[in-house]
Amino acid sequence: MWNRFRLCLVLAILLASLAADSRADSQPQSGFIIYNLGELGGAISQIAAGGRALDKKAHDNRIVLPGMVTPQPGNIPKYSYKHANGSSVHFTMKEVEFKKARTSKEEFNKRLSAAGKDPDAIMQAGIWGLKKALLKEFYRSVAKALEINPQHEAALLVTEVKKKLDDPLPENPQAEEAFRKLFKRSTTMRIEKSNHFMLMTDTPKKPENERKKKNRARERLDLLEKVYESFILLFHAQDVQLDIPSDRMMVVLFNDYDDFKDYSTGLSPALASASGFWDPISNVSYFFDYGSSDRFELLKTLMTELKKQEAGAIKSR
């Protein structure tokens, strides 16, 4: 029962986001907890795969949890694990493996420090961070390079491109009308916009709960903007200049998986197992809100059952 309680917490971490040293060192350390989910983990993997091959060996039900780990000495030595999303789980040292490793931010800081006062090396550290989705750290590198050499060509180019990316593209009613004509179901959908994207969607207008300030469409737009910004800057920082589109890129986000599947397979049967795709003819990208899929609903049902067992485990302690 108690094992199921801990498993519930582990699964909660997974849904919110991705030999042990038993010495009495209670300082938090960055690294990875490797935990075997057992038979239940095998079932979850099959659900997640949904008929597609996963990048893991058969019967390998281990998951890898990156985060901060604090060894807890005592009669039963434990690891106190904290995920980046704030969730915490305690494991006994016998049931998991802990691998010490630097986080991406720690590795970036090491590379930035090793670069010293060489602006080229500093920019290389920033590019490494950008490839690891450390956009803020990349801008730190750019600022530091310019402090040392205010005329650094790559850093100045990034600054110039950043200014362009911060400015929203002009409104274009004709492009919006053309987008609606391209997509036959547009009459039942609304359009939301960001600096470089217009997203047609039928997802709820309000945030899904009180803790969230943004609805699903706005969250997807923010993600698209971050990926787009990182992509553009990665090339410009290495003196490969890309043209910034003059019109917003078109994206469709379905609220229901069944609607997405019906539309995608109507275009091509080969898209039956796709979770998203880009149509080169219309230049439109298509996605669905993953929370509406059957696999996600099954996982939520599983989580509900585990939470019931969690409550029972707490009462029986």
C-alpha positions as CSV (number, residue, x, y, z in Angstrom):
1,M,0.0,0.0,0.0
2,W,2.8,2.4,0.9
3,N,4.7,1.5,-2.3
4,R,1.5,2.5,-4.2
5,F,1.4,5.8,-2.3
6,R,5.0,6.6,-3.4
7,L,4.2,5.5,-7.0
8,C,1.3,7.9,-7.0
9,L,3.6,10.8,-6.2
10,V,6.0,9.7,-8.9
11,L,3.3,9.6,-11.5
12,A,2.1,13.0,-10.4
13,I,5.5,14.3,-11.2
14,L,5.5,12.7,-14.6
15,L,2.1,14.1,-15.5
16,A,3.2,17.6,-14.4
17,S,6.2,17.8,-16.6
18,L,10.2,14.0,-17.3
19,A,24.5,2.3,-7.0
20,A,23.2,4.6,-4.4
21,D,25.7,6.4,-2.1
22,S,24.5,5.9,1.4
23,R,27.0,8.1,3.1
24,A,25.6,10.6,5.6
25,D,26.0,13.5,3.2
26,S,22.7,15.4,3.7
27,Q,23.5,18.3,1.3
28,P,21.2,18.6,-1.8
29,Q,22.9,17.3,-4.9
30,S,21.9,17.6,-8.5
31,G,21.4,14.3,-10.4
32,F,19.0,11.7,-11.5
33,I,16.8,9.2,-9.6
34,I,16.3,5.9,-11.5
35,Y,13.1,4.2,-10.3
36,N,11.6,1.0,-11.5
37,L,7.8,1.2,-11.8
38,G,7.4,-2.6,-12.0
39,E,4.4,-4.2,-13.7
40,L,2.3,-1.0,-13.4
41,G,5.0,0.9,-15.2
42,G,4.8,-1.6,-18.1
43,A,1.1,-0.9,-18.4
44,I,1.7,2.8,-18.4
45,S,4.4,2.5,-21.1
46,Q,1.9,0.6,-23.3
47,I,-0.7,3.3,-22.8
48,A,1.8,6.1,-23.6
49,A,3.1,4.3,-26.7
50,G,-0.4,4.0,-28.1
51,G,0.8,1.5,-30.7
52,R,4.0,3.4,-31.5
53,A,7.5,2.2,-30.6
54,L,9.1,3.9,-27.6
55,D,12.8,4.6,-27.3
56,K,13.4,2.0,-24.6
57,K,14.1,-1.7,-24.3
58,A,11.3,-4.3,-23.8
59,H,10.5,-4.9,-20.1
60,D,12.5,-1.9,-19.1
61,N,10.0,-0.1,-16.7
62,R,12.5,2.3,-15.3
63,I,12.0,6.1,-15.3
64,V,14.6,8.7,-14.9
65,L,13.8,11.7,-12.7
66,P,16.1,14.7,-13.0
67,G,16.2,17.1,-10.0
68,M,17.8,17.8,-6.6
69,V,18.4,14.8,-4.3
70,T,19.2,14.9,-0.6
71,P,20.5,11.7,1.1
72,Q,18.8,11.2,4.5
73,P,20.7,9.0,6.9
74,G,19.0,6.9,9.6
75,N,17.8,3.4,10.4
76,I,16.3,3.3,6.9
77,P,18.5,5.5,4.7
78,K,16.4,7.5,2.2
79,Y,16.7,9.9,-0.7
80,S,14.6,13.0,-0.6
81,Y,13.9,13.9,-4.2
82,K,12.6,17.3,-5.4
83,H,11.5,17.8,-9.0
84,A,11.8,21.2,-10.8
85,N,8.0,21.6,-10.6
86,G,8.2,21.5,-6.8
87,S,6.9,18.0,-6.2
88,S,8.8,16.0,-3.6
89,V,9.1,12.2,-3.1
90,H,11.0,10.1,-0.6
91,F,12.6,6.8,-1.6
92,T,14.6,4.3,0.4
93,M,18.1,3.9,-1.0
94,K,17.5,0.2,-1.7
95,E,14.7,0.8,-4.2
96,V,16.3,3.4,-6.5
97,E,19.6,4.4,-8.0
98,F,21.0,7.9,-7.7
99,K,23.4,9.2,-10.4
100,K,25.1,12.5,-9.6
101,A,25.2,14.8,-12.6
102,R,25.2,18.5,-13.2
103,T,22.0,20.1,-14.3
104,S,22.0,21.9,-17.7
105,K,22.2,25.3,-15.8
106,E,25.1,24.1,-13.7
107,E,26.9,22.9,-16.8
108,F,26.2,26.2,-18.5
109,N,27.6,28.1,-15.6
110,K,30.7,26.0,-15.7
111,R,31.2,26.7,-19.4
112,L,30.5,30.4,-18.9
113,S,33.1,30.6,-16.1
114,A,35.7,28.7,-18.1
115,A,35.2,31.1,-21.0
116,G,36.8,33.9,-18.8
117,K,36.9,37.2,-20.7
118,D,37.0,35.7,-24.1
119,P,33.8,37.0,-25.8
120,D,33.9,34.3,-28.5
121,A,34.1,31.6,-25.9
122,I,31.3,33.3,-23.9
123,M,29.1,33.2,-27.0
124,Q,29.9,29.6,-27.5
125,A,28.8,28.9,-23.9
126,G,25.6,30.7,-24.6
127,I,25.0,28.8,-27.8
128,W,25.4,25.6,-25.9
129,G,22.8,26.8,-23.4
130,L,20.4,27.8,-26.1
131,K,20.6,24.2,-27.5
132,K,19.5,23.1,-24.0
133,A,16.5,25.4,-24.0
134,L,18.3,27.9,-21.6
135,L,17.1,31.0,-23.4
136,K,17.6,33.4,-20.4
137,E,21.2,32.0,-19.9
138,F,21.9,32.6,-23.6
139,Y,21.0,36.3,-23.2
140,R,23.3,36.4,-20.2
141,S,26.1,35.3,-22.4
142,V,25.3,37.9,-25.0
143,A,25.2,40.7,-22.4
144,K,28.5,39.5,-20.9
145,A,30.2,39.4,-24.3
146,L,29.1,42.9,-25.1
147,E,30.4,44.1,-21.7
148,I,33.9,42.9,-22.7
149,N,33.6,43.9,-26.4
150,P,30.8,46.3,-27.2
151,Q,31.5,45.7,-30.9
152,H,31.3,41.9,-30.9
153,E,29.6,41.1,-34.2
154,A,27.6,38.0,-33.2
155,A,26.4,39.5,-29.9
156,L,25.3,42.7,-31.7
157,L,23.5,40.7,-34.3
158,V,21.6,38.8,-31.6
159,T,20.6,42.1,-29.9
160,E,19.3,43.4,-33.2
161,V,17.4,40.3,-34.0
162,K,15.9,40.2,-30.5
163,K,14.5,43.7,-31.0
164,K,12.8,42.6,-34.2
165,L,11.4,39.5,-32.5
166,D,10.0,41.7,-29.6
167,D,7.9,43.7,-32.1
168,P,4.7,42.0,-33.1
169,L,4.1,41.6,-36.8
170,P,1.5,44.1,-38.2
171,E,-2.1,43.1,-38.4
172,N,-3.1,41.5,-41.7
173,P,-6.9,40.9,-42.1
174,Q,-6.4,39.4,-45.5
175,A,-4.0,36.8,-44.1
176,E,-6.5,35.9,-41.4
177,E,-9.3,35.6,-44.0
178,A,-7.1,33.4,-46.1
179,F,-6.4,31.2,-43.1
180,R,-10.1,30.7,-42.4
181,K,-10.7,29.8,-46.1
182,L,-7.9,27.2,-45.9
183,F,-9.5,25.4,-42.9
184,K,-13.1,24.3,-43.6
185,R,-13.9,24.0,-39.9
186,S,-12.9,27.6,-39.1
187,T,-16.6,28.6,-38.5
188,T,-16.5,26.7,-35.2
189,M,-13.2,28.1,-34.1
190,R,-11.7,31.4,-32.9
191,I,-8.3,32.9,-33.7
192,E,-5.8,33.9,-31.0
193,K,-2.6,35.7,-31.9
194,S,1.0,36.3,-30.6
195,N,3.8,38.2,-32.1
196,H,4.5,35.7,-34.9
197,F,1.7,33.2,-34.8
198,M,-2.1,33.1,-35.3
199,L,-3.7,30.0,-33.8
200,M,-7.1,28.8,-34.8
201,T,-8.6,26.7,-31.9
202,D,-11.7,25.4,-30.2
203,T,-10.1,25.0,-26.8
204,P,-11.8,26.6,-23.8
205,K,-11.4,30.4,-23.6
206,K,-10.9,30.3,-19.8
207,P,-7.9,28.7,-18.0
208,E,-8.6,25.1,-16.9
209,N,-8.3,26.0,-13.2
210,E,-7.9,29.0,-10.8
211,R,-4.2,28.4,-10.4
212,K,-3.5,29.1,-14.1
213,K,-3.6,32.6,-15.6
214,K,-3.6,31.5,-19.2
215,N,-5.9,29.3,-21.3
216,R,-4.6,26.4,-23.3
217,A,-4.3,28.4,-26.5
218,R,-2.2,31.1,-24.9
219,E,0.0,28.5,-23.3
220,R,0.6,26.9,-26.7
221,L,1.3,30.3,-28.3
222,D,3.9,31.1,-25.6
223,L,5.6,27.8,-26.3
224,L,5.6,28.4,-30.0
225,E,7.1,31.8,-29.5
226,K,9.9,30.5,-27.3
227,V,10.8,27.7,-29.7
228,Y,10.7,30.1,-32.6
229,E,12.9,32.7,-30.8
230,S,15.4,30.0,-29.8
231,F,15.5,28.7,-33.4
232,I,16.1,32.1,-35.0
233,L,18.7,33.1,-32.5
234,L,20.6,29.8,-32.7
235,F,21.3,30.5,-36.4
236,H,22.0,34.2,-36.1
237,A,24.4,33.7,-33.2
238,Q,26.5,31.5,-35.5
239,D,26.3,34.1,-38.4
240,V,23.7,32.2,-40.3
241,Q,21.0,34.8,-41.0
242,L,17.4,33.7,-41.5
243,D,14.6,35.7,-42.9
244,I,11.9,36.6,-40.4
245,P,8.4,36.0,-41.9
246,S,6.4,39.1,-42.7
247,D,3.1,37.4,-41.8
248,R,2.1,35.4,-38.8
249,M,2.6,31.6,-39.1
250,M,-0.6,29.6,-39.1
251,V,-1.4,26.9,-36.5
252,V,-4.5,24.9,-35.7
253,L,-5.0,23.5,-32.2
254,F,-7.9,21.0,-31.8
255,N,-9.4,20.6,-28.4
256,D,-10.5,17.0,-29.0
257,Y,-8.2,14.3,-30.2
258,D,-11.0,12.6,-32.2
259,D,-11.5,15.8,-34.3
260,F,-7.8,16.0,-34.9
261,K,-7.5,12.4,-36.0
262,D,-10.6,12.7,-38.2
263,Y,-9.1,15.7,-40.0
264,S,-5.6,14.4,-40.3
265,T,-6.6,11.0,-41.7
266,G,-8.8,12.8,-44.1
267,L,-5.7,14.4,-45.5
268,S,-3.6,11.2,-45.4
269,P,-4.1,7.8,-43.8
270,A,-0.3,7.9,-43.0
271,L,-1.2,10.5,-40.3
272,A,-3.3,8.1,-38.3
273,S,-0.7,7.9,-35.4
274,A,0.6,11.5,-35.7
275,S,0.5,13.8,-32.7
276,G,1.0,16.9,-34.9
277,F,2.1,17.7,-38.4
278,W,2.9,20.5,-40.9
279,D,1.1,20.6,-44.2
280,P,3.6,22.0,-46.8
281,I,0.9,22.8,-49.3
282,S,-1.1,25.1,-47.0
283,N,1.9,26.0,-44.8
284,V,-0.3,25.2,-41.7
285,S,0.7,23.3,-38.6
286,Y,-1.8,21.1,-36.8
287,F,-1.9,19.9,-33.2
288,F,-4.3,18.7,-30.6
289,D,-4.6,19.3,-26.9
290,Y,-3.0,16.1,-25.5
291,G,-5.3,16.2,-22.4
292,S,-8.2,15.2,-24.6
293,S,-6.7,11.9,-25.9
294,D,-8.0,8.5,-24.8
295,R,-4.5,7.6,-23.4
296,F,-4.4,10.7,-21.2
297,E,-8.0,10.0,-20.0
298,L,-6.9,6.4,-19.1
299,L,-3.8,7.8,-17.2
300,K,-6.1,10.2,-15.3
301,T,-8.3,7.3,-14.3
302,L,-5.3,5.4,-13.1
303,M,-4.2,8.5,-11.1
304,T,-7.6,8.8,-9.5
305,E,-7.4,5.1,-8.4
306,L,-3.9,5.6,-7.0
307,K,-4.9,8.7,-5.1
308,K,-7.7,6.6,-3.4
309,Q,-5.0,4.1,-2.4
310,E,-2.8,7.0,-1.2
311,A,-5.6,8.2,1.1
312,G,-6.1,4.7,2.4
313,A,-2.3,4.3,3.0
314,I,-2.2,7.5,5.0
315,K,-5.2,6.4,7.2
316,S,-3.6,3.0,7.9
317,R,-0.2,4.5,9.1
